[in-house]
Amino acid sequence: MGIMVDEVVEPLSIRKNFLWNTAGCLVYQGCQWAITVVVVILSANYENSGMLAFAMSVGNVFSTIATYNVRTYQVSDVLNRFTSSNYVAFRCLTLMVAFVLVGFYLGAIVSQALIPTVFCYLLFKADESFCNVLYGMDQKAQRMDYIGVSQAARGALTLMSFSVILFLTQDLNLAILGMSALCIAVTFLYDRKRAEKLGQIIPSISLAKAKELFVTCFPAVVTLCCFGLVVMIARQVFENMRGAEALGIYAAVATPTVIVQVASSYLYAPFISKIAKDWADARVKEVLRTLTSVTALIAIVFVLIFVASFAFGDKLLVLVFGQRIADYTYLLMPALFATACAAFVGFFLDVLIVFRNMKGALLANLLSAITSALVIAPAIDRFGMNGVNIAIIVSFGVGIALSIVFLLISFYQKVPPPERGKRVK
């Protein structure tokens, strides 16, 4: 299995990387959203939708631990402090840790009825998390066309398998297992082979290197856990207060916006390598220009989505889910605004990691999670289902404000003392 990297793989331009990555990942996220639609259409009630929504929330926390938020660090490791084999080996270790920690959580907190569905979904997220380290190799080599093809294939296969199996068996767990099996096949048959062109992927890491990577990225993974907990806390408290079917109704409206939030990360992913290189070279003005451009790009995309949702969102939801969802379409615009807030926090989080301002990223997201825990119950009591959106907006609003403060601190510390106070052009 040892593959020698003989061929030279030419990097693509930022524009081509952006197009390939965005196209493929939008297909994947679109299919993930379609799965949340299919589970409603093919089920007798909203219970399966609620179970899947909760499994997705737990899966996001599992993925946070499993990936250890290493990818941004991996892509911005311009000095090659760690090898590709180190990153692959470390991912295998973090996957095992994720299963243990989330297993304890499932046994201690989650109701017995939800555990089988959550466990099946974790198998899907485990493959996704492992593939993420291979995507990091693709991104660092500026060959995000590999990622785009992989994501598009995964999206089509997961939607097809989930739909067919659920239709034939009416078993949500079997449907999730089916799409997991096909994604594992894509990882082994496609992603592995592409990654082997770019570097060694046979796991190899010393105890010292593993400890160094663990300590270095620990603040980042706690930060991302806090980021995921904002939504997870809100949804779990809502499920506890109103039940699985009520959560399913909320998820039917809100999950498409979460897909948009995840997809927004693909808008800026191709720029992370450039930001990292410019930051390492102390090209502060160039970094600032890139950050401004990407922030504007994300804002423009969300404005267009807001306009489209205002014009067609209600009708589209009724068309997809039927008239039974009509009484809940009012949730769409607030959920979309909450998603926009999450997208900006996610972007600022990655940039702070590139800047190696781990403490700033951690504090901003920790306070967001604490805010979510404090405001969610009163928000639900006061605003009902919309209380989930209100809590998320307030929590991520805190995160945005603090992230901007820490970004400014990073810029101030990076600029040489004689240039401080001068206007950055």
C-alpha positions, 0 to 999 in steps of 0.5 A: 500500500505504500505509494511513492509520489512520483508525479507532479500535480500542478496547482490550480488558480484560485478562481478554478479552485473556487469554482470546482470547490463551490460547485461540488460542495453546493451539490453535496449540501443541496443533497443533504438538505434534500435528505431532510425533505425526503425524510418528511415526505416518506414518513408518516409524521414528523418524528423521523425528521426530529430524530434525524435533526437531533442526530445531525446536531450530535453528529456535528459535535462528533465531527468537531472532536473527530476533525479536531479542527485541524484542517485550517491549521493543516492548510495554513501549515506553510512551513510543513511543521507536520507531514501529511502522514502525521495529519492522517495518523492524528485523524485516526486518533481523534476519531477514536476519542470522538467515539468514546466521548460522544458514547459517554454523552449518549449513555448519560444524556440522550434518551434510549429511543434516539441512540440507535439513530444517532449511532448510525449517523455517527458512522456517516460522520466518521467517514466524512471526518476522515475524508476531511484530512484528505481534503486538507491535502487537496486544499493545501496543494491547491487541487480543490477540483478533487474535493468538488468531484468527491463532494458531488459524488457523495451528494448524489449517492447519499440522496439516492441511497437514503431515499430508496432504502427509506421508501422500501423499508421505512427504517430510518436507521437502515437508510442512514447506514446505506448512505454511510456505506456508499460514502466509505466506498467513495473515500476508498476508491476516489479520495484515497487515490487522489491524496496519494498523488499529493503526499504520503497517507499511510498513518505515521506519527510519534508520540511527541508529534501527536502530543504537540499537535494535540496541544497546539490545536486543543484551543481550536477544537474546544472553540469549534465545539463551542461553536457547534454547541450554540445550535445543539443546546438550542435544539436539545432544550427545545426538544426537551420542552416541546418534543421530537415532533415539534423539533421535526417541524422546526428542522423542516424549515430551519435545516435548509438554512443550516445547509446554506451556512455550511455551504458558505464556508466553501466560499472562503475555503479557497482563500485560506491558503492565500491568507495564511501565506500572506500572513506568514510573509507579514503582508498585512495589507494584502491580508486585510484586502482579502478579508474585506473581499471575502466578507463582502462576498459572503454578505452579498450571497446572503443578501441574494438568499434573503431576497429569494427567500422573501419572494419564494421561500413560503411557496417553496416550503409549502410545495416541498412539504405540503400545506401542513407546513404553511403555519410555520413558514414564518420561521424561515427568515429568522432562521436564515438570519441566524444562519448568516450570523453563524456563517460570519462567526465560522469565517472569523474563527478560521481566520483567527486560527490562521493568525494563531490567535487561539485564545481569542477564537476560544473566548468568542465562541465560549461566550456564544455557547454560554449565551445560548444556554442562558437565553434559550429557555426564556426565548422559547417561553416568550417566542415559541419555536422562534425562540430557537432562532432568537437564541442563536442570533443573540449568541452568534451576535456576541461571537461576531462582536468578540471575533472582530475585537480579536481580529483587530488585536491580531492585526495590531500585534502583527504590524511593526511598531513604527507603522502602528497608527498609520492608515492601512491601505 
